[in-house]
Amino acid sequence: MKIGLLGAGRIGRIHGLNVAARGDAELVAVTDAMPEAAASLAAATGAKVASTEAILADPAIDAVLICTPTDTHADLIEQAVAAGKAVFCEKPVDLDAARIRRCLATVEKSGKPLMIGFNRRFDPNFAALEKRLRSGEAGAIEIVTVISRDPAPPPVEYVRRSGGLFRDMMIHDFDMARFLLAEEPVEVFALGSALVDKAIGEAGDVDTAAVVMKTASGKIAQISNSRRATYGYDQRIEVHGSQGMLRAGNIHETTVEIATGQGFRADPVQNFFLERYAAAYRAELDAFIAACHGKAAPSPTGLDGLKAQILADAATESAQTGKPVRVDLGAN
């Protein structure tokens, strides 16, 4: 199948190179607001540089990958499905839940596949944990714990347009919590502080946050986020159940350890999301191409994107008011 790429920045380059490495797909066209980024990726993959309009109008292109800034996602999804393309779009669909609903209604009318880039579902370790959880190894789920801490905070300019930590960073963890719980949260309570960089607080955001969610049956999910982890990119999951506990830990640079009289010492954990989730990005693309060929339904769906956004909005409200917020994800 022939694929067009909208956005050749950091994540777009990863997806573009992954398409180019496949035998069952071809990256035929790339566009980006920065001409040099598009030209560089085109040269590396054998694709041509084209405008967004030309890519969407090209009947030979079967699907597009949308890796542009967030505020363009919903419009580009609608334009792409109207042009008959299958769509993969990086999270989020939009920062406004009402806009997401309108976009998803357009997608539904088109009948074209839409998949949202919650790549962590495809991490081999997290996917294996979820599979074993579904098989009942840990028994009935009681507490899901998701820990996600970045090595360092982003620039304040990015923070100002990101929608805030809950919508930008923790949205991945909201999706993962739903993925593991297999039951929708009905209540969200959040706390947030600016402890890493006071400029983030001055910009109206937080850099350190914790969220607790509860489902109707009483299952609990707890999420911990920080924009600082001095020891690397911290990505861990633990699910405690009635018969045991499943846990997926960090990935280290190597598996080598040294043991001395001072104890055991291991290499640092991987320090950046692009290397930590390299396998997940490849598996995510596998799933999208399978969906395009009708071999499986696209997942995560646009509805998954909407539900994660609703949880992020609820967490933002809770952190600002100091009160728990009720949500009804079944009504969307």
Secondary structure, DSSP 8 states (H G I E B T S, - for coil): -EEEEE--SHHHHHHHHHHHT-SS-EEEEEE-SSHHHHHHHHHHHT-EE--HHHHHH-TT--EEEE-S-GGGHHHHHHHHHHTT-EEEEES-S-S-HHHHHHHHHHHHHHT--EEEE-GGGG-HHHHHHHHHHHTTTT-SEEEEEEEEE-SS---HHHHHHS--HHHHTTHHHHHHHHHHH-S-EEEEEEEEE--S-HHHHHTT--SEEEEEEEETT--EEEEEEES--TTS-EEEEEEEETTEEEEE---BS-S-EEEETTEEEE--B--SHHHHTHHHHHHHHHHHHHHHTTSS--SS-HHHHHHHHHHHHHHHHHHHHTS-EE--GGG-
